Amino acid sequence: MNFIKKHWLTLTLALLILASLAFFLRKPLGIWLGGWEKTERGGYFRVVEGKKWDKMPGTGYHIVFQYVLTGPEGDTIVNLAKPGVEQHMMYPVEPRNELEDAMQNGAPGSVVEVLIPTDSLKQRISGNLQIMNLPSGENAKFSIRIIKVLNDVQYAGYQNQRFMDRLQKENRLIDAVAAKTPKPWVLDSTKFIKYFIDKKTGAPRLIEGGVVSFNAEVATLDGQLIVNSAPTGKKYLMEIGKNTYNLAAFDHVLQYMAEGETGVFLVTSDYGYGDQGYMNMVKPYTPLMIKITDLTVSKP
Protein backbone atom coordinates (compact mmCIF):
# COMPACT_ATOMS: atom_id res chain seq x y z
CA MET A 1 0.00 0.00 0.00
CA ASN A 2 2.88 2.36 0.88
CA PHE A 3 4.47 1.51 -2.48
CA ILE A 4 1.29 2.56 -4.34
CA LYS A 5 1.07 5.82 -2.39
CA LYS A 6 4.72 6.56 -3.04
CA HIS A 7 4.65 5.74 -6.75
CA TRP A 8 1.06 6.60 -7.69
CA LEU A 9 2.17 9.21 -10.20
CA THR A 10 4.49 6.75 -12.00
CA LEU A 11 1.80 4.07 -12.10
CA THR A 12 -0.78 6.53 -13.43
CA LEU A 13 1.57 7.66 -16.18
CA ALA A 14 2.29 4.04 -17.15
CA LEU A 15 -1.44 3.28 -17.45
CA LEU A 16 -1.97 6.43 -19.53
CA ILE A 17 0.81 5.39 -21.89
CA LEU A 18 -0.71 1.92 -22.30
CA ALA A 19 -4.15 3.42 -22.90
CA SER A 20 -2.70 5.77 -25.52
CA LEU A 21 -1.02 2.87 -27.29
CA ALA A 22 -4.28 0.96 -27.25
CA PHE A 23 -6.12 3.92 -28.77
CA PHE A 24 -3.62 4.64 -31.53
CA LEU A 25 -3.11 0.99 -32.43
CA ARG A 26 -6.86 0.35 -32.25
CA LYS A 27 -6.41 -2.63 -29.93
CA PRO A 28 -8.07 -3.19 -26.53
CA LEU A 29 -5.89 -2.55 -23.52
CA GLY A 30 -6.86 -6.02 -22.30
CA ILE A 31 -4.89 -7.62 -25.11
CA TRP A 32 -1.67 -6.75 -23.32
CA LEU A 33 -3.05 -7.42 -19.86
CA GLY A 34 -5.17 -10.52 -20.55
CA GLY A 35 -2.67 -13.09 -21.81
CA TRP A 36 -3.58 -12.74 -25.48
CA GLU A 37 -1.18 -14.09 -28.08
CA LYS A 38 -0.78 -12.86 -31.64
CA THR A 39 -0.87 -15.30 -34.56
CA GLU A 40 1.18 -15.01 -37.75
CA ARG A 41 -1.97 -13.71 -39.46
CA GLY A 42 -2.24 -10.91 -36.91
CA GLY A 43 -5.22 -12.20 -34.94
CA TYR A 44 -5.38 -12.51 -31.16
CA PHE A 45 -6.19 -15.64 -29.15
CA ARG A 46 -5.65 -17.16 -25.74
CA VAL A 47 -6.14 -20.61 -24.22
CA VAL A 48 -8.31 -20.17 -21.12
CA GLU A 49 -8.82 -23.85 -20.25
CA GLY A 50 -6.61 -26.84 -20.86
CA LYS A 51 -3.39 -26.37 -22.78
CA LYS A 52 -1.89 -25.67 -26.16
CA TRP A 53 -0.57 -28.46 -28.35
CA ASP A 54 2.94 -29.60 -27.54
CA LYS A 55 3.11 -30.77 -31.14
CA MET A 56 0.35 -30.00 -33.63
CA PRO A 57 -1.05 -32.93 -35.67
CA GLY A 58 -0.64 -32.99 -39.42
CA THR A 59 -3.04 -33.76 -42.24
CA GLY A 60 -5.86 -36.31 -41.99
CA TYR A 61 -7.26 -35.17 -38.65
CA HIS A 62 -10.64 -33.70 -37.70
CA ILE A 63 -11.61 -31.29 -34.93
CA VAL A 64 -14.88 -31.81 -33.06
CA PHE A 65 -15.82 -28.61 -31.24
CA GLN A 66 -18.50 -26.34 -29.80
CA TYR A 67 -18.48 -22.55 -29.75
CA VAL A 68 -20.14 -19.40 -28.44
CA LEU A 69 -19.98 -16.06 -30.26
CA THR A 70 -20.37 -12.96 -28.09
CA GLY A 71 -20.50 -9.29 -29.01
CA PRO A 72 -18.28 -6.46 -27.70
CA GLU A 73 -20.56 -6.01 -24.68
CA GLY A 74 -20.56 -9.72 -23.85
CA ASP A 75 -24.02 -10.38 -25.29
CA THR A 76 -24.48 -13.88 -26.76
CA ILE A 77 -25.05 -13.91 -30.53
CA VAL A 78 -24.63 -17.63 -31.30
CA ASN A 79 -24.52 -20.42 -28.73
CA LEU A 80 -23.49 -23.83 -30.06
CA ALA A 81 -21.90 -25.00 -26.82
CA LYS A 82 -24.69 -27.45 -26.02
CA PRO A 83 -24.64 -31.25 -25.94
CA GLY A 84 -25.63 -32.76 -29.27
CA VAL A 85 -24.75 -29.81 -31.48
CA GLU A 86 -21.04 -30.43 -31.85
CA GLN A 87 -19.45 -28.95 -34.98
CA HIS A 88 -16.60 -30.49 -36.96
CA MET A 89 -13.97 -29.48 -39.46
CA MET A 90 -10.70 -30.74 -40.92
CA TYR A 91 -7.70 -29.87 -38.79
CA PRO A 92 -6.37 -26.61 -40.32
CA VAL A 93 -2.82 -27.57 -41.26
CA GLU A 94 -2.77 -24.44 -43.44
CA PRO A 95 -5.13 -22.00 -41.67
CA ARG A 96 -7.15 -19.60 -43.82
CA ASN A 97 -8.38 -17.11 -41.19
CA GLU A 98 -8.06 -15.96 -37.58
CA LEU A 99 -10.30 -18.73 -36.23
CA GLU A 100 -8.31 -21.51 -37.87
CA ASP A 101 -5.08 -19.83 -36.74
CA ALA A 102 -6.26 -20.09 -33.16
CA MET A 103 -7.86 -23.54 -33.43
CA GLN A 104 -4.51 -24.95 -34.51
CA ASN A 105 -3.26 -24.30 -31.01
CA GLY A 106 -5.97 -25.90 -28.89
CA ALA A 107 -5.36 -29.43 -27.64
CA PRO A 108 -8.37 -31.70 -26.92
CA GLY A 109 -10.23 -30.47 -23.83
CA SER A 110 -9.04 -26.89 -24.18
CA VAL A 111 -11.07 -23.71 -24.60
CA VAL A 112 -9.63 -21.14 -27.01
CA GLU A 113 -10.87 -17.55 -27.15
CA VAL A 114 -10.43 -15.61 -30.39
CA LEU A 115 -10.97 -11.91 -31.05
CA ILE A 116 -12.59 -11.07 -34.40
CA PRO A 117 -13.06 -7.45 -35.56
CA THR A 118 -16.77 -6.73 -35.94
CA ASP A 119 -16.21 -5.19 -39.38
CA SER A 120 -14.59 -8.41 -40.59
CA LEU A 121 -17.40 -10.48 -39.05
CA LYS A 122 -20.06 -8.43 -40.85
CA GLN A 123 -18.37 -9.00 -44.21
CA ARG A 124 -18.22 -12.76 -43.70
CA ILE A 125 -21.65 -13.40 -42.14
CA SER A 126 -23.94 -10.81 -43.71
CA GLY A 127 -27.13 -12.86 -43.25
CA ASN A 128 -27.25 -12.58 -39.44
CA LEU A 129 -29.13 -9.47 -38.27
CA GLN A 130 -27.53 -9.48 -34.81
CA ILE A 131 -24.07 -9.51 -36.36
CA MET A 132 -24.94 -6.75 -38.83
CA ASN A 133 -26.11 -4.58 -35.91
CA LEU A 134 -22.82 -4.90 -34.02
CA PRO A 135 -20.92 -1.61 -33.59
CA SER A 136 -18.06 -1.06 -36.02
CA GLY A 137 -14.47 -0.82 -34.88
CA GLU A 138 -14.92 -3.26 -31.98
CA ASN A 139 -14.07 -6.91 -31.34
CA ALA A 140 -16.44 -9.86 -31.07
CA LYS A 141 -15.21 -13.03 -29.38
CA PHE A 142 -15.42 -16.71 -30.26
CA SER A 143 -15.03 -19.12 -27.33
CA ILE A 144 -14.21 -22.51 -28.85
CA ARG A 145 -14.15 -25.74 -26.86
CA ILE A 146 -12.01 -28.39 -28.58
CA ILE A 147 -13.73 -31.68 -27.69
CA LYS A 148 -11.83 -34.21 -29.78
CA VAL A 149 -9.17 -34.38 -32.45
CA LEU A 150 -9.61 -37.62 -34.42
CA ASN A 151 -7.89 -39.33 -37.30
CA ASP A 152 -9.94 -40.40 -40.35
CA VAL A 153 -10.84 -43.85 -39.01
CA GLN A 154 -11.78 -42.56 -35.56
CA TYR A 155 -13.81 -39.74 -37.08
CA ALA A 156 -15.81 -42.07 -39.34
CA GLY A 157 -16.75 -44.21 -36.33
CA TYR A 158 -17.60 -41.15 -34.25
CA GLN A 159 -19.87 -39.70 -36.95
CA ASN A 160 -21.65 -42.99 -37.57
CA GLN A 161 -22.38 -43.54 -33.88
CA ARG A 162 -23.47 -39.95 -33.41
CA PHE A 163 -25.84 -40.19 -36.38
CA MET A 164 -27.40 -43.45 -35.19
CA ASP A 165 -27.87 -42.22 -31.61
CA ARG A 166 -29.52 -39.02 -32.78
CA LEU A 167 -31.72 -40.79 -35.36
CA GLN A 168 -32.95 -43.35 -32.82
CA LYS A 169 -33.79 -40.60 -30.33
CA GLU A 170 -35.76 -38.58 -32.88
CA ASN A 171 -37.62 -41.62 -34.18
CA ARG A 172 -38.64 -42.61 -30.65
CA LEU A 173 -40.24 -39.17 -30.31
CA ILE A 174 -41.97 -39.57 -33.68
CA ASP A 175 -43.29 -43.03 -32.79
CA ALA A 176 -44.67 -41.72 -29.50
CA VAL A 177 -46.63 -38.97 -31.29
CA ALA A 178 -47.95 -41.35 -33.95
CA ALA A 179 -49.12 -43.80 -31.27
CA LYS A 180 -51.36 -41.11 -29.78
CA THR A 181 -53.06 -40.39 -33.13
CA PRO A 182 -55.43 -43.08 -34.49
CA LYS A 183 -54.46 -42.69 -38.13
CA PRO A 184 -53.23 -45.24 -40.73
CA TRP A 185 -49.60 -44.15 -40.50
CA VAL A 186 -47.20 -45.41 -43.17
CA LEU A 187 -43.43 -45.55 -42.60
CA ASP A 188 -40.95 -44.98 -45.39
CA SER A 189 -38.08 -46.84 -43.73
CA THR A 190 -35.52 -45.64 -46.28
CA LYS A 191 -36.14 -41.97 -45.50
CA PHE A 192 -37.47 -42.31 -41.93
CA ILE A 193 -40.61 -40.37 -42.81
CA LYS A 194 -43.89 -41.41 -41.18
CA TYR A 195 -47.08 -40.14 -42.83
CA PHE A 196 -50.72 -40.60 -43.72
CA ILE A 197 -52.64 -39.23 -46.72
CA ASP A 198 -56.23 -38.16 -46.22
CA LYS A 199 -58.69 -38.64 -49.14
CA LYS A 200 -56.02 -40.42 -51.13
CA THR A 201 -56.77 -40.71 -54.84
CA GLY A 202 -55.46 -43.06 -57.46
CA ALA A 203 -53.64 -40.26 -59.26
CA PRO A 204 -49.87 -40.53 -59.87
CA ARG A 205 -47.70 -39.16 -57.09
CA LEU A 206 -45.93 -35.84 -57.64
CA ILE A 207 -42.35 -35.96 -58.83
CA GLU A 208 -39.28 -33.74 -58.69
CA GLY A 209 -39.52 -30.86 -61.14
CA GLY A 210 -43.28 -30.40 -60.78
CA VAL A 211 -44.51 -26.91 -59.90
CA VAL A 212 -47.13 -26.85 -57.13
CA SER A 213 -48.88 -24.49 -54.73
CA PHE A 214 -50.13 -25.46 -51.27
CA ASN A 215 -50.78 -24.38 -47.72
CA ALA A 216 -48.60 -25.75 -44.94
CA GLU A 217 -48.54 -25.98 -41.18
CA VAL A 218 -45.15 -26.70 -39.65
CA ALA A 219 -44.96 -27.47 -35.92
CA THR A 220 -42.78 -29.20 -33.36
CA LEU A 221 -44.03 -32.54 -32.06
CA ASP A 222 -45.26 -30.91 -28.86
CA GLY A 223 -47.56 -28.66 -30.90
CA GLN A 224 -45.59 -25.41 -31.07
CA LEU A 225 -46.67 -23.84 -34.37
CA ILE A 226 -43.80 -22.46 -36.44
CA VAL A 227 -45.47 -21.80 -39.80
CA ASN A 228 -49.14 -21.62 -40.84
CA SER A 229 -49.68 -20.21 -44.31
CA ALA A 230 -53.47 -20.64 -44.56
CA PRO A 231 -54.52 -17.60 -42.45
CA THR A 232 -52.18 -15.35 -44.47
CA GLY A 233 -54.02 -16.12 -47.71
CA LYS A 234 -50.67 -16.65 -49.46
CA LYS A 235 -49.91 -20.20 -50.55
CA TYR A 236 -46.45 -21.62 -51.07
CA LEU A 237 -45.42 -21.85 -54.72
CA MET A 238 -42.42 -23.97 -55.60
CA GLU A 239 -40.77 -26.40 -57.95
CA ILE A 240 -40.27 -29.71 -56.17
CA GLY A 241 -36.59 -30.39 -55.61
CA LYS A 242 -35.44 -26.75 -55.56
CA ASN A 243 -35.50 -26.32 -51.74
CA THR A 244 -37.07 -22.93 -52.38
CA TYR A 245 -37.98 -22.23 -48.76
CA ASN A 246 -34.88 -23.71 -47.12
CA LEU A 247 -36.95 -26.51 -45.62
CA ALA A 248 -35.97 -29.81 -47.23
CA ALA A 249 -39.14 -31.48 -45.93
CA PHE A 250 -41.32 -29.81 -48.57
CA ASP A 251 -39.33 -31.33 -51.44
CA HIS A 252 -39.64 -34.83 -49.95
CA VAL A 253 -43.15 -34.98 -48.47
CA LEU A 254 -44.86 -33.58 -51.58
CA GLN A 255 -43.70 -36.65 -53.51
CA TYR A 256 -46.03 -38.83 -51.42
CA MET A 257 -49.02 -36.79 -52.58
CA ALA A 258 -51.26 -36.00 -55.55
CA GLU A 259 -53.33 -32.93 -56.34
CA GLY A 260 -56.28 -32.39 -53.99
CA GLU A 261 -54.99 -34.63 -51.20
CA THR A 262 -54.10 -33.68 -47.63
CA GLY A 263 -50.98 -35.12 -46.00
CA VAL A 264 -49.59 -35.18 -42.47
CA PHE A 265 -45.92 -36.03 -42.07
CA LEU A 266 -43.62 -36.70 -39.12
CA VAL A 267 -40.01 -36.05 -40.12
CA THR A 268 -36.62 -36.03 -38.45
CA SER A 269 -34.56 -32.86 -38.16
CA ASP A 270 -32.65 -33.87 -41.31
CA TYR A 271 -35.66 -32.56 -43.22
CA GLY A 272 -36.23 -29.63 -40.87
CA TYR A 273 -33.87 -27.18 -39.20
CA GLY A 274 -31.01 -29.60 -38.51
CA ASP A 275 -28.24 -28.81 -36.09
CA GLN A 276 -28.84 -25.05 -36.21
CA GLY A 277 -32.48 -24.92 -35.13
CA TYR A 278 -34.63 -21.94 -36.07
CA MET A 279 -34.19 -18.64 -34.26
CA ASN A 280 -35.41 -19.09 -30.66
CA MET A 281 -38.39 -21.19 -31.69
CA VAL A 282 -36.84 -24.53 -32.65
CA LYS A 283 -33.95 -26.19 -30.87
CA PRO A 284 -31.27 -28.05 -32.84
CA TYR A 285 -32.19 -31.61 -33.88
CA THR A 286 -35.94 -31.13 -33.47
CA PRO A 287 -38.28 -33.47 -35.42
CA LEU A 288 -41.32 -31.81 -37.00
CA MET A 289 -44.96 -32.40 -37.90
CA ILE A 290 -45.94 -30.98 -41.31
CA LYS A 291 -49.45 -30.76 -42.70
CA ILE A 292 -49.98 -30.04 -46.41
CA THR A 293 -53.41 -28.87 -47.61
CA ASP A 294 -54.99 -27.17 -50.69
CA LEU A 295 -52.43 -28.80 -52.98
CA THR A 296 -52.72 -27.83 -56.63
CA VAL A 297 -50.47 -28.52 -59.61
CA SER A 298 -49.51 -25.65 -61.86
CA LYS A 299 -50.12 -26.46 -65.48
CA PRO A 300 -47.26 -25.97 -67.95
C-alpha positions, 0 to 999 in steps of 0.5 A: 500500500505504501508503495502505491502511495509513493509511486502513484504518479508513476503508475498513473503515467504508465497506465496512460501510456498503455491506454494511448497505445491501445487507442492509436493501435486500435487494440483493446488494452486487455490484449496486453493485460489478458494473456492474449497471443498474436498469430502469424496472421495478426489475430489474437487468441488465448487458451483459457482452459486446458493447454496448447498443443505440444506438437500440432497434428498434421493432415488427416485429422478432424476437430470436433468442437463447440463454440459461443460467439459474443459481441463487444458487450458480452451479449451472446449472438450464437450459442453452439456450446450445447450437448448434441450440437457439436461442430466439426472441421478438418484440422487446419494444417494451413489455416485460412483465417483468424479462427483456424489460426487459433484452433490450430493451437488448442489441444483436446479439452481446451477452450480457445478464445479468439478476437474477431473485428466486428467489421470483418465479421459483418463482411463474412456473415452478412445474413445474421441481423444481430451480427450486422447490428454490431458496432463497427471498430470493436471486437467480437469473441469466439469461445471454442471448446475443442472436444476431440481431435480424431484421425480419419478412421476414428472420425468415421466411427464417431460420426456414424455412432453420433448419427445413429444415436440421434436418429434413434432418439428422434424416431422414438419421439416420432413413434410416440406422437404417432401412437397417440393419433389413431391414423393409418400411418405409413413408414418410409423406412428408407427416408425415416418419414412417417405419414398418412394421406387423407382422401387419397386418390389413385392419381400418380404421385408428384415428382421432382420438377413439378410446380405446385402451390399449397398451404402448410402448417409446420410445428414441433411434435409438442404442438408449437406452431412455427409456420401456418400459411393458410390464415395469411391467404398466401400459398407456397409456390415452388418447384419440387426439388429446388428447396425454395424455402430452405426446408428440405421437408417440402421437397420430400413430403410432396412426392407422397401426394397427388393434387387435392390430397391432404398429407400429415408427415412426421419427419426427423430434423434432417428434413427440418432445421437440422443442427442449427435450429430456427431462431429461438423457436426450434432447438437443434435436432428437433423433429417436426410435424408438417401438414400439407393442404390445398395442394394444386399442380400448376399447369405448364 
